[in-house]
Amino acid sequence: MSALAKASGALKSVDYEVFGRVQGNGGLGGAGYTEEEARKLGVVGWVKNTSQGTVTGQVQGPEDKVNAMKSWLSKVGSPSSRIDRTNFSNEKEISKLDFSGFSTRY
């Protein structure tokens, strides 16, 4: 187990989808603000704007940091976004991270 995992407890993985006015014109950047916030918090994973106007992705990292990112995705978002709801799914404990950083997918 890495020192990072030991220091901050279990590693978690969770999928998310954010609904509301979350793309373009500053929305969740679409994805740019999400990527920036993830890097600030120190979580890894990915984010993508969908053709349905939502933002979807996956976050992995120490449980406390993943929880902080979930809170941001649910309540904060980018400047000028309006979050109606955020769905989280497939939340689970993982033994190692699947990603080395956080990226925007197209």
C-alpha positions, 0 to 999 in steps of 0.5 A, spaced: 500 500 500 502 506 498 504 511 503 498 516 500 493 511 501 496 509 508 496 516 511 489 518 508 485 511 509 481 507 504 482 509 496 475 510 493 472 510 486 465 513 484 462 515 478 458 521 477 453 525 472 451 532 474 445 535 471 443 543 470 446 548 466 453 545 467 456 546 460 458 552 456 458 559 458 462 557 464 457 552 466 462 546 469 467 549 464 464 545 461 469 540 464 475 545 465 473 547 472 472 540 474 479 538 472 481 544 475 478 543 482 480 535 482 487 537 481 487 542 487 484 537 491 488 531 489 484 526 486 484 523 479 479 520 474 476 524 468 470 528 466 466 529 460 461 534 457 455 529 454 451 531 448 445 531 453 448 537 456 450 533 463 457 533 465 459 525 467 466 522 469 469 518 475 473 520 481 478 516 485 483 518 491 483 517 498 476 517 501 476 524 504 478 527 498 473 524 494 468 526 499 470 533 498 470 532 490 463 529 491 461 535 495 463 540 490 460 537 484 453 537 488 453 544 491 459 548 488 460 547 480 463 553 476 462 560 477 455 561 473 453 554 473 446 551 476 446 544 479 440 541 479 442 534 481 448 530 481 448 522 481 453 518 484 454 511 482 458 505 483 462 507 489 467 502 491 473 501 495 479 500 490 486 497 492 490 502 487 488 508 482 486 507 475 489 513 473 495 518 474 492 524 473 485 528 472 483 529 464 478 531 460 475 527 455 472 529 448 
